[in-house]
Amino acid sequence: MVNQWKLFLAPYKQAVDELKIKLKGMRAQFERQQDHSPIEFVTGRVKPIASILDKAHQKNIPLDKLAEEMQDIAGLRMMCQFVDDIEQVVELLRERNDFKVIEERNYISHKKPSGYRSYHVVIEYPVQTIQGERKILAEIQIRTLAMNFWATIEHSLNYKYKGEFPAEINMRLERAAEAAFRLDEEMSQIKEEIQEAQVYFSINKEATKKIKKNDD
């Protein structure tokens, strides 16, 4: 049984590894052009077997239909500094020709009742294997650092309470979600000043490195 899962998940792991390199490469291209990168950093994972089984049970997905009906076995997250960076990242994903965008879910302008905000892009990604090409589904979540902080905490609490939060916890989570969104909005208002400061910091950092290198 373990070997069957390894075989099933192998192309998903390959997809995550490849996509992480490709999406991180997008950030590197902005840096080489000395432009503001809308991508802060990229992470990825293959959903653990226990989580796959739990979700399959909750969603009534037969195990022989996982590849067709479970979209987030392979998952990527792209973090952005500012809310309006998210739209730019989504547009960049739409323009790529190495995978196909098949679904988008905007939980930023249409937040979930819990307060959750993020932008989800489901893609069909071709994995090259020794048995030939295999197209798999992967989900890319694009969100700000503030949104990610809230979502990470909510996810941890969800494991404890199994989705049935006490009223007080639920109220505080909703307040925290709104506070995180207000933080994003405030930061967007001073986006240009922040970016100028970051450029200034980077220039000074490089200059300091050169001075130290020359001293050595």
VMD Tcl script that draws the C-alpha trace (Angstrom):
set ca {
  {0.00 0.00 0.00}
  {2.84 2.38 0.88}
  {4.51 1.68 -2.47}
  {1.23 2.38 -4.27}
  {1.02 5.80 -2.60}
  {4.66 6.51 -3.48}
  {3.98 5.72 -7.13}
  {0.80 7.79 -7.14}
  {2.41 10.82 -5.48}
  {5.70 10.72 -7.40}
  {4.54 12.91 -10.33}
  {2.99 15.40 -7.88}
  {6.34 15.72 -6.08}
  {8.07 16.18 -9.41}
  {5.55 18.86 -10.38}
  {6.03 20.76 -7.11}
  {9.83 20.64 -7.44}
  {9.71 21.87 -11.05}
  {7.12 24.56 -10.41}
  {9.03 25.93 -7.42}
  {12.08 26.42 -9.64}
  {10.02 28.04 -12.39}
  {8.06 30.37 -10.13}
  {11.16 31.38 -8.16}
  {12.75 32.07 -11.55}
  {10.07 34.70 -12.18}
  {11.19 36.55 -9.06}
  {14.84 36.30 -10.12}
  {14.00 37.87 -13.50}
  {12.51 40.93 -11.80}
  {15.58 41.24 -9.60}
  {17.95 41.05 -12.58}
  {16.01 43.87 -14.21}
  {16.17 45.77 -10.89}
  {12.38 46.02 -10.94}
  {10.08 45.58 -7.95}
  {9.23 41.90 -7.77}
  {5.55 41.22 -7.05}
  {6.72 37.83 -5.74}
  {8.21 37.85 -2.25}
  {8.86 34.11 -2.03}
  {7.50 30.75 -3.17}
  {6.80 27.57 -1.21}
  {5.37 24.22 -2.22}
  {4.34 20.84 -0.85}
  {2.60 17.59 -1.69}
  {-0.43 17.00 0.54}
  {0.29 14.30 3.18}
  {-1.51 11.00 2.69}
  {-3.54 11.45 5.89}
  {-4.75 14.86 4.67}
  {-5.65 13.40 1.27}
  {-7.72 10.67 2.92}
  {-9.44 13.16 5.28}
  {-10.38 15.47 2.41}
  {-11.52 12.57 0.23}
  {-13.81 11.48 3.06}
  {-15.17 15.01 3.64}
  {-15.77 15.66 -0.07}
  {-16.96 12.12 -0.89}
  {-14.21 11.67 -3.47}
  {-13.57 8.01 -4.39}
  {-9.88 7.07 -4.11}
  {-9.80 6.05 -7.78}
  {-10.95 9.61 -8.69}
  {-8.36 11.55 -6.68}
  {-6.36 12.60 -9.74}
  {-9.43 14.07 -11.44}
  {-11.33 15.53 -8.47}
  {-8.74 16.67 -5.90}
  {-7.07 19.82 -7.18}
  {-4.58 20.54 -4.40}
  {-2.59 17.34 -3.95}
  {0.25 19.41 -5.40}
  {0.18 22.87 -3.84}
  {2.25 26.03 -4.33}
  {2.07 29.36 -2.49}
  {3.29 32.64 -3.88}
  {3.66 35.41 -1.32}
  {3.34 39.08 -2.22}
  {4.08 42.24 -0.27}
  {1.08 44.20 -1.55}
  {-2.50 43.32 -2.50}
  {-2.18 44.80 -5.98}
  {0.88 42.59 -6.60}
  {-1.47 39.60 -6.56}
  {-3.26 40.70 -9.74}
  {0.08 41.09 -11.51}
  {1.19 37.61 -10.45}
  {-2.10 36.06 -11.60}
  {-1.71 37.74 -15.00}
  {1.84 36.38 -15.30}
  {0.53 32.87 -14.59}
  {-2.19 33.23 -17.22}
  {0.42 34.18 -19.83}
  {2.65 31.14 -19.30}
  {2.60 28.37 -21.90}
  {4.21 25.59 -19.82}
  {0.93 24.91 -18.01}
  {-2.76 25.63 -18.50}
  {-4.91 27.63 -16.07}
  {-8.21 25.78 -15.76}
  {-9.88 27.53 -12.80}
  {-9.55 30.67 -10.69}
  {-11.14 31.43 -7.33}
  {-10.94 34.96 -5.96}
  {-11.23 34.83 -2.18}
  {-9.87 38.36 -1.86}
  {-12.77 40.34 -3.30}
  {-15.08 37.48 -2.24}
  {-13.68 36.40 1.12}
  {-14.86 33.23 2.82}
  {-17.25 33.58 5.81}
  {-14.34 32.74 8.13}
  {-12.44 35.80 6.90}
  {-10.04 33.79 4.72}
  {-8.55 35.74 1.83}
  {-6.36 34.41 -0.97}
  {-6.39 33.99 -4.75}
  {-6.41 30.39 -5.98}
  {-5.32 29.34 -9.45}
  {-5.78 25.70 -10.47}
  {-3.49 24.58 -13.27}
  {-3.02 21.52 -15.42}
  {0.71 20.78 -15.48}
  {2.40 18.27 -17.82}
  {4.91 16.07 -16.00}
  {7.40 14.18 -18.14}
  {7.92 10.63 -16.86}
  {9.65 7.55 -18.28}
  {6.16 6.25 -19.05}
  {5.39 9.40 -21.02}
  {3.65 12.69 -20.29}
  {1.16 12.86 -17.45}
  {-1.01 15.91 -16.87}
  {-1.79 16.57 -13.24}
  {-3.75 19.19 -11.34}
  {-1.97 21.62 -9.02}
  {-3.21 24.57 -7.01}
  {-1.30 27.84 -6.70}
  {-2.35 30.15 -3.87}
  {-1.34 33.81 -4.18}
  {-1.65 35.95 -1.07}
  {0.02 38.70 0.92}
  {2.23 38.03 3.94}
  {-0.54 39.29 6.24}
  {-3.12 37.00 4.63}
  {-0.71 34.09 4.95}
  {-0.10 34.77 8.65}
  {-3.85 34.67 9.34}
  {-4.40 31.56 7.19}
  {-1.55 29.70 8.90}
  {-2.98 30.39 12.37}
  {-6.52 29.49 11.28}
  {-5.24 26.24 9.73}
  {-3.50 25.26 12.98}
  {-6.62 26.00 15.03}
  {-8.70 24.03 12.56}
  {-6.74 20.89 13.41}
  {-7.52 21.41 17.11}
  {-11.22 22.20 16.73}
  {-11.96 20.19 13.55}
  {-13.60 23.24 11.98}
  {-16.02 23.73 14.90}
  {-14.54 26.85 16.49}
  {-15.91 28.16 19.82}
  {-17.86 31.39 19.33}
  {-15.17 33.54 20.95}
  {-12.37 32.05 18.83}
  {-14.49 32.47 15.71}
  {-15.18 36.13 16.55}
  {-11.50 36.86 17.19}
  {-10.45 35.12 13.97}
  {-12.89 37.30 12.02}
  {-11.54 40.42 13.72}
  {-7.97 39.33 13.04}
  {-8.79 38.73 9.37}
  {-10.18 42.26 9.04}
  {-7.17 43.69 10.89}
  {-4.83 41.86 8.50}
  {-6.71 43.23 5.50}
  {-6.59 46.76 6.91}
  {-2.85 46.33 7.35}
  {-2.56 45.36 3.68}
  {-4.62 48.40 2.66}
  {-2.49 50.76 4.76}
  {0.73 49.35 3.34}
  {-0.62 49.75 -0.18}
  {-1.10 53.47 0.51}
  {2.64 53.88 1.13}
  {3.79 51.30 -1.43}
  {6.03 53.71 -3.36}
  {7.82 54.88 -0.21}
  {8.37 51.29 0.90}
  {9.77 50.27 -2.47}
  {12.10 53.28 -2.56}
  {13.37 52.40 0.91}
  {13.94 48.79 -0.15}
  {15.91 49.88 -3.23}
  {17.98 52.25 -1.08}
  {18.65 49.44 1.40}
  {19.69 47.04 -1.40}
  {22.08 49.59 -2.94}
  {23.70 50.28 0.43}
  {23.95 46.56 1.14}
  {25.74 45.92 -2.17}
  {28.05 48.90 -1.60}
  {28.95 47.58 1.86}
  {29.73 44.15 0.39}
  {32.07 45.71 -2.20}
  {33.87 47.77 0.46}
  {34.41 44.71 2.63}
  {35.61 42.70 -0.38}
  {38.11 45.40 -1.30}
  {39.34 45.60 2.30}
  {39.96 41.87 2.31}
}
mol new
graphics top color blue
foreach p $ca { graphics top sphere $p radius 0.5 }
foreach p [lrange $ca 0 end-1] q [lrange $ca 1 end] { graphics top cylinder $p $q radius 0.2 }
display resetview
